[in-house]
Amino acid sequence: MEHNPKLVSSEVAALWGAYMQNSMVYCIVQHFANVNEDADSTDIIQTALTNCSYVVNEVKRIFEKEKHAIPIGFTQEDVNLKADRVYSDLFTLRYIKYMAAAGTAAAAALLEVLARKDVREFFSTTSEMFMKLYNNACDLLLKKGAFIRSPTIPPMEKAEYLQNESFLSGLIGKHRPLTVVELAHISKNTETNSIGRTFISGFSQTAQSPEVRKYMERGAEIAAKHETVFREILVEDGVAFPSSWDSTISRSIEAPFSDKLMMFHMNSLTAISVAGYGAAIGGSLRKDLGGHYTRLLTEILQYANDGVKLMIENKWLEQPPQNVDREALRKRSL
């Protein structure tokens, strides 16, 4: 017998999320393509557009086949292709690298909750496409001497087991040196805040709504504060911290993106930060690091919650697919 299973909730969630993210990034990269002056980056920018377009069209095809409503997502109404440059070409390249890494990780992680073969094949293809894009962006950044590397440490002389619980110290007394795992998380979270701070600075400069501008300014302050916390940890440990990300912002106040898109992107960036801090808590054995991440995580969650409220007030937050409200149906039948 031929078996044609319907989409399960986790598959609908994965497809809906992919549509929202890629329709948003497509708009952003369209603007980058319009103002790009770096011939070396042209192919990578076009590949990013092709990848995002593929994801959006495939999700649309699957949803139409299954008679699921197509998400609103983001359209040409959310990008002003006549707007002047806000970010540098180097930032464009770094942004594509960053989002390609996020797309690769998200697609790979989703495979665990997918059952249908066509949906698994779609996300497997998506993961491969964005992984290739990520590697190409890395290669070009390395060629330009602009790849931000993690800190280096001297080679380990020998492998050994821990002898006592002093390895966990950090709240009181002298901190033991950072492990490479802890360094990796600190570097990654510094990068996330750096790119977020740069992006938000442009958002705050071009947002049309005073409330959105104020929200973006607050976000930039939070990102700068978190960067400072991470850099101070590295300085205390005698580790040379990574170079700063390019933060060149033009003087343009013409908005290339809608306030709705910018708020949604902020929601995406805070979600990435929350996931990064959560992973860091799990990978950091020094107690003081766990304390830092927990405190910073609380601040991010509050900021994200305020952003969701602002989006709802302006009717910018699209409702994800949800289960049937049985109580509402019962009331209607009375």
N, C-alpha and C positions, 0 to 999 in steps of 0.2 A: 504493500500500500504506500502511496505517496504521502509524505508527511510535510505539511506546510505550517510550521509553527508561527504564531503571531509574535510580535515584538513583546518582550517582557519589560517590566518597569525599568530595570537597570539599562537595557538597550535603548529605550526611549530617552532616558536621562543622558546617556552618553552621546547620542545623536543630537539631541536638543542643545546640549552644551557645546558640542563641536560647531554647530551651525552659528550659535551666538558669537563664539569667540572668533571664528574665521571670517564671518561677515564684518565684524568690527575691525580686525587686523587688515582685511582687504581695503577698507576705506582709508586707514592710516597709511598703508604702503602706497596707495594710489597718490596721496599727497606727496609722499617722499619721492615717488617716481617723477612727479611733475616738476619738482624743484631740484632734482639731482643734477650735479655738475661733475660727478666723479665717474668717468668712463669705466673704471675698473669695477664699479659696483653695479653697473647696469644689468648684467646677466643675473646677479643674485637677487636684485630687486624684482626683476621679471619672474624669476622662479618662485619667489615668495608670493607674488600675485597669482601665479598659476596654481600653486599648492592650495592657497585659500579658496580660490574659485572651484577647484576640484572638490574640496570638502563640502562647500556649500551646495553645489549641484548634486553631489551624491546623496547627501542627507535629504535634500528636496525630493529626489527620485524615490528613495526608500519610503519616505513619509507619504508621498502621493500614492504609491503602490499599496500601502497599508491603510490608506484613508485617514491619516493623521493630519491635523492642521499644521500648515507650514508656519514656523516661527516668523515674527515680524523682523527680528534681528536689526541689522543696520543696512541702510541703502544709500543711494547717491544723495539723498536729502541730508545725510549726516556728515558729508564731506564737501568742502568748498575747494574745488580744484583751481580756482582763480586766486586763492590766498597766497600771499608771499611766504617765503621760507621762515620757519620758526627755529628748526633744529639744523645742526650741521650735517654734512654728508657722512662724516665719521660716526656721528650718533646714529644715523640711519642704519649703518652697517652693524653697529653694536646692538641696536634694538632688534634687528632681524635675527642675529645670533641668539639673543636672549629669548625671544619668542619662539624660535625654532627649537631650542632646547626644551622649553616648557611644553610645546606641542608634542615633541617626541616622547617626553616622560608621561604626559597625560594619556596619549594614545596607547602606550605600552602598558600603563597601569590599568587601563580600562579593560584590557583583554581578559582579565581574571573574572569579570562579571558578565561576560558576553557568551551567549550560547549559540545563537544562529550563525551558520557558516558564513553567509554573505556579510553580516555585520562584523564578524571577526576578520574576514578578509579585507574589508574596508579599512578598519582601524590598523591592521597590520601594514597595509599599503601606505596609509597616512603616516604611521610611525617611520617607515623607511624613507618616505619623501622628505619629511622634516629633519630626519637625521642627516640625510645627504645635504640638505640646505645648511644645516648647522655646521657641518664639516667644511663646506665651501666657504662659509662666512669666516670660520676660524682660520682657514688657510690664507684668506685675503688679509685678515687683521694681522696675522703673523708676518706676512709679506710686507705690510705697511709698518711693522714694528709697533703696532697699537694694541696687541692682545694683552689684556690684563691678567697676569699670572698670579697664582697663589704664592704665599711666602715660601722660601726654601729653608731647609734645616740641614745640619750636617748628617752624613750617613750614619745609620745605626750600627754600632760596633758588634753587638751580639743580641740574640733573642733571649728573653728570660721571663719568668713568671713573677707576679707581684708577691711581695713578702708580707705586707700588712695593709691595714685600712687607711694609712696615712695618705695613700694615693688619692683618696676621695676628698681630702681636705680642701678648704677654700673659703669657708665662712669665717674661720678664726685662724690667725697665724699666717705663716708664709705659704703662698701658693706653690704647688709643684709645677714644673714646666707643662705647657700645653702639649697634648698628643696631636699627631697628624690628623686624626679624625676631628678633633675639636678645632684645629686650625682650618680644616676644609670647610666646616660649617660656618665659622666666623667669616672666612673669605667670601663664601657664597652669599651670606646674609648682608655683608657689606656691599657686595655688588648689586644685590636686589634693591637696597635702599638708595644706592648711588644712581642707578638708572631711574628709579622711581622719583627721586628728588629732581632730577633733570627734567623728566617728563612733566611732573607736576608744576614746575616753574613755568614751563611753556603754557600749561593749561590755565594757571592762575592769571597769566598775562593776557590770554585771549578769550577767556570765558565771558559770556554775555551777561549771565545772571550774577548779581552781587553776592547772592548766597553761595553760588558755586565758586566764585573767586575766593571768598572767605574760607570755604571748605578746602580748596586747593592750597591756599596759603598755610593753613593749619597742617595739612598733610606734608608739605615741604619742611616745615619746622620739625615735625615728628621724625621724618626720614633723616634729617640732618642730625638730630639728637641721637638716633639709634646708630648712625654711622660713627659718631663721636664715641659712644660707649664701646663699640667693637674695636675701634682704633686704639683707645686707651688700654684695653685688655692686651692688645698686641705690644704696645709700648712698654707696659709693665713687665711683659715676659721677654723683652729684649728682642722682639721679632720685627723685622723690617716689613711694614705694611705695604699692600699693593698700591700701585699708582692710582690716582683718582680717575674716574671716568670723565670723558669729555663733557663739559657742562655748558658749552657755548650756546647761548640763546640770543636770537636776533632781537631787534627793537620792534618788530612787527606786533601790532595788537589786533590784526585781522584774524578772526578765528578760522582755522582750516577744518575744525571738527565741531560738531554740535555739542551743546552742553550735555545732552543725553549720552552721547558716545563717551565723552570725557569722564562722566560719572561712572558709567559702566566699566570703563577701563580701570578706574581707580578701584572699583570693587574687585576686579580681576587681580590687580597688583597686590591688594591687601590679602586676598585669598592665597596667593603664592607666598607671601610673607608669613602668614599663619602656618602654612604647611612647612615652610622652611624652618621656622622657629620650633615647631613641634618635633621635626626630625632632629634638630639640634639638641633639644632637651634629652631625647632618647640616646643621642650619641655622645653626650658630654658627661663625663664621670666626676668632674670637679664641681663641687657643690655650689660655689659662687657663680659658675656659669649658668647652672640651672636657675638660680635666683634671678640673674639678669634676664634670661630668656622669658621666664614666667612674668616678670614685671613688664617687659616690653610687649609681650604677647597680649597682656590685659589692655594695654594702651591701644594697640592695633585693633583689637576686637571692638572696643568702644568707638573708635574712629570709624570702623566699617559699619557698625550699627547706625551711627549718625548719618552715614552716607546713604544707607538703605532707606532711612526715614525721609531724607531729602528727595530721593528718587521717587518714592511713593507719593509724596506731596505734589510733585510735578508731573505725575503719571508717566514716568520714564522707565519704571521697572516692569519688564515683561514677566508675566506669571508663567512659571514652568508648568508642564503638564502635571495634572494631579488626579488622584483617585476620585471616583464618583462620591458626591456628598449625599449619602443615603438619607440623612435626616432632612435635608432640603427637599428631596423627592417625596418623602413621606408627608411632609407638610403641604406640598402642592397637591397631593392626592386627596387631602381632607376637604 
